[in-house]
Amino acid sequence: MADDEECKKLINDLRAIVPNLDVIVISTGGRVRHDRTEHTVDSLNPKELLECLQSLRKDATAEILARESRMTE
């Protein structure tokens, strides 16, 4: 997205359809902004993204962790 305002508008438009929607914004800036339903992670840090996903959806990320564990064996 071109800027923060454009991103915020998209999030607000989505939340007009699905209230309290969890949103993860991936940014190369590494700027972290968290509230209950909006999380910003650094796009150059996949571990940070996975940690964020785990905090939101532990059950869904368990499969990712299991697959990664099998790949490193």
Number of C-alpha atoms within 10 A of each C-alpha: 9 6 7 9 10 11 13 13 11 13 17 14 12 14 14 11 9 10 11 12 15 15 15 17 17 17 15 11 11 13 11 12 10 11 8 9 12 14 18 21 24 17 15 13 13 11 12 14 19 15 14 17 16 16 11 16 11 12 11 11 17 12 11 12 13 10 11 11 10 8 8 6 5
